[in-house]
C-alpha cells in the first residue's frame, strides 16, 4: 500500500476539517438529543443496547500537523490530480476517513471521496455516500450520513452535514434516538440545525418529537446552548398520588445560571393541597461548595391550622486556606407535620430533630481546633434539646514516637436551652493522655493513662437544688488493651482455607467522684454490641463519666478461602465488673454485661446469614437481636428475610419481621418489594411494591406504598394508627439526560436493606 503526504495547503485544510469536526463533537453540537427543550444535563452513560462500536485505534493516525493518504493504487496526472483507489485511508492526528475512491484536484482545490465512506474519531462514527472537502474555502460536506456515538448509546442520520470555517456546522434533515434501528420507540427529527463559530447558542428549525411514528411535540424554532455546560430546560416530571397530597404533578425546570451556579425550580401541583414551589440552588468555587433548598406552600387547602408551610435547608463546605475550613448545615420547617404531609428528600417521617450547625476548624501538623455552634429544630412533643453555642475543641499532640505519645484533648462548651426553667451551663474539660503502644505484625498492646479534669459553671439552677453553680471533677483513668491475630490452615468443606483466632482484652479503671451536682446537657446511655464493649465509656458526652473497674474479653474467628475471601466471621464478647458502679446512672444489676455475639456467614455462593444478639447474663433472655437470611443470585436478584427484637426500648417492646425482595421478571421487566410487620402489635408497619419496564431507550416505573404516617396532633403527640397510601409514576426517555433507571428503583425499594458488614463479594 502506498502512502502520500499532501502539500502544506492541503494539510492545513484537512487539519481544519478534522479539528473543527472534533470540536463540535466534544461540545455536544451534534447531539440532537440535547437540542430538544435544552435538556439540562449531558448524556449519561448507560447500558449499551446498540451493538458497541470497536474502540477507536489511534496508533495508525498521522503525526501532528500531518495528513497522510494511503491506498492500494495511486495515479498522479501532471502533478495536478491524484487518484486513489482501493482501501483509501485519509488520516490526521485525531481522525480517519476510509473510502474506496478519492480524488485530489490541486487546481480546483478539491478533495472528494466516494463508496463505503466512513469518518471516525474517538467520539463518533459517520457513514456517508459522498465526502467533499473544498480546500480553498475550508469547507467539508458529507451526504446521506448515518452516525453512531462511540461513548454513549445514540445514533441517527442526517441528509447533509456541512462544516465551514466561517459559517460553522449545519445539519439538514437530522434525526437522533438512543433506540436500535429496528426498534425505534422514540426519535427526534429536525429540518436543520446550525452552529456558528464563536457562538454560545445554536438554532434548530422545525423540530418534531416522535413516540413510535406518532408526533407528540413540535417546535418551529428555538435556540440552545452548545458548550459543555449543563443546559437550561425542562426535566422529566414526577407523577404521584397519595392519601395525603391527592394526585400530584411535579415539573422540574433546570436553570444553568453560570458554570459554577445552577438552580432547579420545581412547581408541584397537588389536588388536595394546592401548588407548592420547590427550589434547589447549587454553587461551587475553588474553595467553597454548597446547596440551598427552599420549599414553599402558600395556602394549604387541606389544613386548617397550618396554611402557609415551608422547609429550608443550607449545606456548605469551604476552605479558608490550607489549614482552616468552615461548614454549615441549617434546616428548618414551618410545622411538625410538614414532612409527614408533604414528604422530604432529606428527612423521613420518623425524625425528631433537624440540625442547625455551623463550624470552623483548623488542621495543623500537631494541632487540631474546631468551633461549632449546634442547635436543633425539634419535631413533635419532645424535650427541648440543649444547644451548644459554641462548642470548641482543641487537641494538641505534644509527643508522637513509636513507643510513646502524649496528647492533650480539651473542650469548652456553653449549653443553652429554650426552656426557661432548666439549667444552663459552661463546661471546660481538659484531658492529657500518655500512651505506650507496642505493635507487631501479629499482636498489639497498648497502655494508656489519662487525667480527666472538668469544670462547670451552671446558671438558672433555682429549680434544681441538687446542682452546684460551680462544680469541679477530677478523675484518673487507666486502660490496658491487648489483641492478637493467629492463623492456621484448615479444610473448609473440602477446600483449603485459613482460620484466624483473634482474641483481645481490655482492662479499664476509672476513679469515682460524686457527679450528682452536675446537670445532664449532652449525655445519654450507650448500647453495647461487640465493638461497643471495648469503648470503656457508658455515656455520650462528658456530664457523666462512670467509675469502672472492669475487664472486657472478646474473640473473633474468621475463615478465609484460598482467594482470601471471608466465608465466616463470628465474634463473642462480654464485660466482667470487679466493683459495683457508684455513679447512679451507670448502676447495674449483675457483675457481668450482656453477652454480645455477631455472626456473618457465607453459607454458600448464594446464601448469606447475619445476626447480632445480646443475651442477658442475669436471666439468659435475649435483650436485643437483629437476624437476617439472604439469597442473592446477582445484584438485582435477591431475597432477604430479617427480624429485629428489643425487649425494652424506653418501655416499649420491639418485635418486627421484614421481607425484602427484588427480581427481574424478564430482560425488560423488573419488580421490587418490601414488607414490614409488627409482631407485637399484630399490624403492618410498611409495604412497598414497584414494577419497572426498561428497554434500551426508555423506562417506566410504577410504585405503590403504604405506611404509618406518624402524624402529630396539635399537642405534639404522635399517632401510630393512621396509614398513608400512594402511587408514584415515572417515565423517562434514556439518552435525554437520564441513564439507566433500574438502580434508583432498586435502591428505593430496598430501603432499610443491609448486607452483612464483614462479608464482601
N, C-alpha and C positions, 0 to 999 in steps of 0.2 A: 504494500500500500504506500502510495506516495503522499508526501506532506509538503505544502507550500505555505510560506509566511506571506501574508498580504502586505502591500505597501503601507507606509505610515498613515496615509489619509484614510485608508480602509480600516486600519487598526483603530484609528480614532473614532470612526463612525460606529464600528461594531462594538467597541468598548462602551460608547454611549448607549447603544441599544441594550446591551446586557445589563449594565449597571442601573439604567433607568427602570428596566423591567423588574429587576430585583428590588429596587427601591419601592416600587409600587406594591409588590407582593408583601414585602416585610411590613408595610404600614397598612395592610389590610385594604388597600384601594380596590383590589379586585374581588373582594368577598361580597357578593350581592347579599348574603345573609345579614351583613351588618348595615346594609343600605335601608332595608325596610324598618321604618319607625325609629331609626337610630338606636338600635339595641344597645343597652347600657354597658355590657361587659364584653371583652374579647371572647372569641370562641374558646370554650373549654375543651380540653382533651377528653375523649370519651371512647367507649368501646367501639372498635372498628367492625362495622357490618359490611362495609365495602371491602373488597379484597385489598389488603395493604399493598402499597407500592414498594418496590425494591428501594433500598437505601441508595441515595444519590452518590455515585462514585466520583470523588474529586481527584483521585490520583492521576487520571489521564487528562486533566484540564491543562490549558496552556499556562505559561508563566505570566507573571504580572506584566501589563501593558503589551500583551502579545495576542494576536489572533492566529490560530492555526487551522488550516483546512486539510483534511485527509480524504482520500478517495481511492478506489481501485484503479480508475483511469482518469488521466488529466490531459486535456488538449488546450494548447495556448496558440491563439491566432494573432500573429504580428504584435505580440505584447500588448494587445488591447482587450481581447476577450479570452477568458479562461473558462473551459467547460469541465465539470466534474461529474463522473458517473460511477454508480455502484458503491453503496455503503459510504455515502458522503457524511463527513463529520466536521462541523464548524464549531470551534470552542474558543473561549477566552478563559480568564482566571476563575470565573464563577458560574458559567452556564455552558450548555451544549445544545446544538441543533443537529439532528440527524435527518437525512433525506436520501433519496435515490439519485436525484439530479440537482445540480446547482450551476449557475452561470454568474460570472463576474464580468461586467462590461465597464472597462475603465473609462471610456469616453462618455458614456451615459451616466456613469457613477451609480450603477445599479448592481445589487446582488439579489438574485432570486433563486428560490429552491422549490421543488415540487416532488410529489409522490412519496407517501409514507413519511410525512414530516412530523417530527417530534421535538418540541422545545422542553428542556428540563433544567431545573436547578434544585437547590435544597428545599424550596418551599412549594413548588408547583410543577406539574407536568401538563403540557399542552400538545394535543394532536391537531394538525391543521392540513388543509389541502394545498395551500399556497402560502409562501412567505416571500415578501418583497422588502428589501432594505434600500432606501434611497440615500446614498452616501452624501450627496450634495446638501440635502435638507435635513439629514439626520432623522429620518422617519422610518418606522417599521410597521408593516401591515401583515396581519395573519387573517386568512379567510377560512370560513367554515370550521370553527375550532370547537374542540371538546377539552375540558380541563379537569384535573384532579388535584386537590390539595394534598400535599405529601404528609404533613404532620397532623392534619385534622381530617375528620370524616366530612368531606364536602366535595361536590362535583357539580358540573354544569356545562353549559355551551354558550357560545357567542357566535353570531353570524360573521362579525368582523371585529378584530382588535387592532386599533391604531395607536402607535406610540410616536410622539413627535417632541423634539427638544423644546420647541416654542409653545405648541398647543397643549401638550400633555398627553394623557391617556383617555381614549374614547372606546367604549364598548357598545356595539349595536346589536339589538335583539338578543339580550343576555339573560340567562337563567341560572338559578342556584338551588340545590337541595342537598340534604345530608342523607337522603334515601338512595338505595341502589337503583340502577337504571331500570330494572324490571319490576320494581315495587315502589314507585314514586308516590308516596302518600301525600306529600306536600311539596310545593316548589314556589319560587319567586321568579317573576318574569318582568323585565323592563325593556322598553324600546331603546333606551340609550342611557349610558352612564358616562359622565365626563369628569375628569380630574385634571386640573390645570396646575402646572409647575408653580411652586411657591404659595399656592392657595391652601388654606386650612380646611376648606369645605369643598365637597364635591356635589354634583347635582344629578338627579335621576328624573327621568320623564316617563310617564305612563307606566307606573309600576302596579302589577297585579299580584295578589297572593292567592294561590290555589290550594285547596284541600281536595285530594284526588284531582279531578279535572273541573271542579266547581270553583269559580272565582268568589272569594269572600271579602276582599278588600281591594279598593282601587285608589291610588293617589296620582293625580295628573302631574304634579311637580313637587319636589321637595329637595332640601339640601341636607347634607350630613357631614360630620367631621371625618377627616381622612388621616389623622395622626394616630399614633399608638395609644393615645389616651383613651380611657373609658368614655363611652359615648352617651350623651343625653338621650333619654327616650323612655318609653313605656316598658315595664317588666311584665311578666306573666301574672295574671290576677290570681287571687285565692278565694274560692267559694266554699262556704261552710254553713252549717245550720246546727243550732243547739237550743235547749230549753231556755238558756239564759239570754242569748242575743237574738234568737229567731234566725231568719235567713240573713246571712251576711255576705257582702261582696267587698273585697279589698283590692284596690288597684294601685300598685306601687308605680311611682314615676321617679326615675333616676336623673339627677341633675349633676353633670360634671362641671363644677364651677371653675376649678383650677386643677393643674396636675396634682397638687397636694391637698385639695379640698373638694369634697363632694357631699351630696345630700340625697336622701331618698325620702320622698313625700308620698304618703300612702293614705288617701281618703278611704274610710271604711264605713259602708252603709249597712246598718243593722235594722231589720224590720221592727224589732221590739224597742230599740233604744235610741235610734237616730243616727246621726253622722258623727263619726269620730275621726280626728285627724292625727295620724302618727307620722312623726318625722325623725330622721336619723341624720346627723351631720358628723362626718369624719374628717380629721385633719392630720397632717403629717409634715414635720420639718426634720432637719438633720438631727436635732436633739430631742424633739418632743413629738408625741403622738397622742391621739385621744379620740373619744367618741361622745357625742351628746345626743340623748334620746328624749323626746318630748311627745306625750300622748295627751290629747285634749278632747273632751266631750262636753260641749257647751250646755246641752239640755238633755238629760237622760229621761226619755219618755216612760221608762219602766221603774222609776224610783221616785218616791215621794219626798224623802229626806235629802238624798244626795243628787241634786240636779246637775251641778257643774262638777265634772270629775276629771282628774288629771293624774299623770305619772311622769316623773322626770328622772333622768339618770345621766351622770357625768363620770366618765372614766378618763384618766390622764396618767401618762408616764413620761418622764422627761429627765434629761441630764443637764445640769448646770455647767459642769465641766467633767474632767476625768474622774473626780472624786465625789462630787456632790450630785445627788439625784432627788427628784421630787415625785410624788404620786398622789392621786386623789380618786376617791370612789364615793360619789354623792348620789343618794337615792331618796325619793320622797313620793308620796301619793296623797290623794285628796281624802280617802276614807278607807276603813278597814276592809270593805268588801270589793274594792276595786279589782284585785287580782282574781277573786272568785267569780265576779260577774263578767269581766271583760277579758280575762286572760292576760298572760305576760310572756314575753320571750326570755325574760331574765330571772323570774321568780316563779315559784309554784304555790298552790293554794294552801300548803301546809306550813309555809314560812311564817315566822312570828316577828322577825326583826329585819329591817332594811339598813344597810350600812351607810354611815356618813363619816368618812375618814379622809384626813389629809395628812401627808407626811413628808418629811425631808430627811435625807440620810447622807452620811459621809463614810466612804470606804477607803481606809489607808492601809499601809502595809501591816501595821501593828495595832491600828486603832479603828474602831467602828463606833459611829454615833448615829442615833436616829431620834427624831422628834415626831410624834404622831398626835393628832387631835382626833379622837374617836368618839362618835356619837351614834345613836340608833333612832330609826323610826320604828315604833312599836305597833304591831298589828294585833288588835283584839285586846281582851282583858287580861293583860299580863303585867306583872310588877314592873315598875319603871326601872330601867337598867341604868347603871352608873356610867356617866360619860367620863372619858379620860381627856382632860383639857388642860395641859397636854400630858403625854407620856413620853419621857425622854430616857434613852438608854445609852450608856457609854461602856464599851468593852475594850479593855486595853491589855495587850499581850506583852508582859514585861520580859519574859524569857521563853524561848522555844528551842529546845535541843532534843536530841534523840532520846534521852532518858530523863529529862526534867523540863517541866514547863510551869510558868507562873502567870495566871490571868487574873484580872480584876474586872468583875461584872458589876455594874451599878445601874440604878434606875431611880428616876424621880417622876412621880405622877401625882396629879391633882384630880380627885374624883368629885364630880358634881352630879346632881340628880334633880329631875323636875319636881319631885315630891318635896314639898317644903318641910315635911315633918321628919325626914330621915337625915342621918348624919352626913356630913361632907368631910373629906379628909385629904391631906397631903402626905404622901409616903415617900421616904428616901430609903433605898436599900443598897447596901454595899456588900459584895461577897468576893474576897480574894480566895483563889483556889490554887493549891500546889499539887501537881500531878507527876507521878513517876510511872511512865509507860515502859513496857517491855514487849516486843513483838518479834515473832519468828514466822516462818512460812506455815507452821502447823499449830501455833499457840499464841495466846495473847494474855498479858497480865497487866493490871492497872491498879495502882494505889493512889488514892486521892483524899485530900483533906481540905475542908473549907471552913471559913468563919463567916457566918451569916449575921449581919448587923442591919437592923431595920428600925427606922424612926417614923413615928406618926404624929401629925398634928390634926386633931379631929374637932370639927366645929359642928354647931347645931345639934348638940347631944343632950338637950334638956329632956327629950323623951326617951333617952337611952342611958339611964343612970349607971349601968354597968360599965360604960365606956369612959376612958380617961382622955382628957383633952390632949395631953402629951403622953405618948406611950413609946416605950423602947423595948426592943427584943434582941437578945444576943444568943445565938445558937452555934454549936460546933457540930461538924459533920465529918464522918469518915466513911469512905467507900473503898471496898476491895472487890475487884472484878477479875475473873479468870475464865478463859474459854480455850478449847482445843478442837482440832479437826483431824480425825483419824480415818483412814481408808483401808478397805480390804477388797480383794477380788472375790466375787461370788457368781453363781449361776442363777439367772432370773428367767424363769420359765424356759429353761433350756438355752438361753443366750448368755454370753459373757456380759458381766456388769460390774460396777463398783458400788459398794455400800459405804456410806460415811457414818461416823458416830461423832456427834458434836455436842459434848457436854459443856455446860457453863454454870458458874455460880456467881453470886454477888452477896457480899456481907455489907449491910448498911446500918450505920449507927448515927442517930441524930439526938442531941441532948434535948431536954424538956424545959419549957418555960410556959407559965400560965398566959394564955392569949385571949382570955375572955374579955379583956378590956379593949380589944381591937375589933372594929366592925368588919363586916364581910362586904367587900367592894368589887372584887373581880374573882371570887373564889367559888368553885363548885367541885363536887366529888368526882373523881375519875373512875372509870370502869377498867377492870384489868382483863386483858387477854394474855396470850403467851408472851408477847413483846412487852406489854404493859407491866408485867411482873417485875421487870428489871428497871423501871423508872426510878424507884426509890422515893417517890413523892406521891401522896394520895390525893392532892388537890391541884387544880389550876390556880394560877395567881400566887400571891405571897402572903395573903392575910392569915392563912393557917399553914404552918409547917409542922407536921405531926412528928412527935418523938418516935424514933424507931430503934429497935434492936432486933434485927431480923436477918435471915439468910434466904435468898431465893435460889432455887435449884431448877435447872431446866436441861432438857436434852432434845436434840433434833437428829433424826436419821433420814438420809436420802439414798435413793437408788438411782444411779446414773447408767444409762446403757452405753454401748460402745461408741456412740456418736456424742457422748456427753450430754444427752438429753434426759431431763429428770422424769422418772417414771413414778416415783413415790416420794412424798415428804410427810413425815409425821413428827409432831412436836408435843412435848409434855412439860408442864411447869407448875411450881407451887411455891408459896412463901411460907416460911416457918417463923413464928414470932416467939422470941425469948422472953419478952416482957409485954404486959398489957399497955395499950396506949393511954396516956393521961390526958392528951388533947381530946376533949369530949366528942368533937365532930368526927374523929377518926376511931372511935371506940369500936371494938369487935367482940363477937360472942365466942370465938374459938381461938385456939393457938395456931391455927393454920388458915391460909386463904383457901378459896375455892380452887379445885384442881382444874387447870386450863389445858385444853388439848386442841390441836389443829391437825387436819388431815387433808392432803391434796394427793389424789391417786389417779394416775392414768391407767384405768382398768384394762383398756385395750386401745387400739388405734382410734376408735370412735367413741369410747365411753370414758367419762370423767366423773369423779366424785370429789366433793369438797365439804368439809364440815369444820365448825368451830363450836366447842362445847365447854361450859363451865359447870362443874359439879360441886355442890356444897359439901364441905368436909364435916359439917355438923349432922346433917340428916341424909347425906348421899343422894339428894334430889338434884335434878338438873335446874340450875338457876337461869342460864341463858344458852341458847343454841341457835345455830344457823347451818342448815344442811341443804345441799343441792346435789342432784344427779343429772348429768347431761349426756345426750347423744349428739355428736357433731360429725356430720358427713363432710361438710365443707363450710366455708364462711357464711353461706346463705342457706344452709340446710342443718338446722339444729332443733333440738327439743330439750327443754330443761324443766325439771320439777324441783321446787325448793320449799323449805319450811323454816319459819322463824318463830322462836319462842323466847319470851321473857316472863319469868314467874311474877316479878313485882317491879313495875316501872311507874313510879310516883303513884302507887296504889292501884294501878291497872295491870291486868294480865294481857300479854300479847301472845296470841296463838294464831298464826296466819299461814296459809298454804298458797303457793303461787305456781302457775304453769305458764311458760313462755315457749313459743314455737315460731319458726319461720321455715318455709319450704317452697321451692318453685313448683308450680303446677305443670308448667311446660317451659320451653325456652323463652316464651314471652310473657307468661302469666306467673305471678308470684303473690304469696299471701303471708301475712304476719299476724300473730295474735298473742295476747296475754290475758291472764285471768287470775285475780287475787280474791281469796275468801277468808273472812274472819271466822275461825272455828270456834272461838269463844262466844261471839255474839250471833253466830249462825246466819251470816249475811255476806253478800258480795260487796267488796270494797272498790273494785275497779275491774272493768272488762274493756278490751280493745280488740278490734279486728280490722285489718287493712288488706286490700287487694289491689294489685297493680298490673297494668298491661304496659309492656315496654318493648318497642321494636327498635330498629336501628335509628329511626329518625323522629320518633315521638313517643311520649309516655303519658299514662293516665293513672291517677291514684284515687281510690275511694276508701275513706276511713270512717269507721263507726266506733264510738267510745261512750262509756257510761261510768260515772264515778261519783263518789260522795262529794258534795260541794264544800263542806266545812264552812258554811256561811255563818256570819256573826250577826247577832241581833243588836238592838240599839244599846244594850248594856255591855256589849263586847263579849257575850257568851257565845260559844260556838255550837252550831247544830250539827249533829252527826247522823241525822236521819233523812236528809234531803239528798236527792240524786239529780245530776245533770247529764243529759244525753245529747249527743250531737253527731253530725255527719260533716265530713270535710272532703272537698273535691279539688284536685289539682290536674292541670293539663299543660304540658309543655311540648314545644317543638324543639327537639335536640338539634344543636348546631346554631341556635339563636340565643346565645348567652347562657345556655343550660346544657349540662352534660348528663351523665347517667343519673337517674333519679332513684334507683333502687336502694342505694346506700342510705339515703335520707329516710325513706320509709322504714328500712330495716332498723336504723338507729332509734327512730321514734317508737317503733313497735316493741323494741327490746328495752324500753325504759326500765331501769332497775336491774337489768341483766348484769351478772357478774361472772367473769371467767375465774377459775382458780388462780390465785395470786402467784404461786410458785411455778406452776407448770406452764410451759410455753410450747408452741407448735414446732 
